[in-house]
Amino acid sequence: MHGFLHGQKLDMWGFVGVGFIISGVAVLNLLSKASVH
């Protein structure tokens, strides 16, 4: 059970990391579009 909970915790942080990456890419895209205009 402990291993299962530990795996879930890692998955949560994995989703958080992916979310940060997607947010960063979205922000960079918005900034690049804004600079073009």
C-alpha positions as CSV (number, residue, x, y, z in Angstrom):
1,M,0.0,0.0,0.0
2,H,2.9,2.3,0.8
3,G,4.4,1.8,-2.6
4,F,1.0,2.6,-4.2
5,L,0.7,5.8,-2.3
6,H,4.3,6.7,-3.2
7,G,3.5,6.1,-6.8
8,Q,0.4,8.3,-6.7
9,K,2.5,11.1,-5.1
10,L,5.0,10.9,-7.9
11,D,2.2,10.9,-10.5
12,M,0.8,14.1,-8.9
13,W,4.2,15.8,-9.1
14,G,4.5,14.6,-12.7
15,F,1.2,16.3,-13.6
16,V,2.4,19.4,-11.8
17,G,5.6,19.4,-13.8
18,V,3.8,18.9,-17.1
19,G,1.4,21.7,-16.2
20,F,4.3,24.1,-15.5
21,I,5.9,23.1,-18.9
22,I,2.6,23.7,-20.8
23,S,2.1,27.0,-19.0
24,G,5.6,28.1,-19.9
25,V,5.2,27.2,-23.5
26,A,1.8,29.0,-23.7
27,V,3.3,32.2,-22.1
28,L,6.3,32.1,-24.5
29,N,3.9,31.8,-27.4
30,L,1.7,34.7,-26.2
31,L,4.8,36.9,-25.6
32,S,6.2,36.0,-29.1
33,K,2.9,36.9,-30.7
34,A,2.7,40.1,-28.7
35,S,6.2,41.1,-29.7
36,V,5.4,40.4,-33.4
37,H,2.5,42.8,-33.2
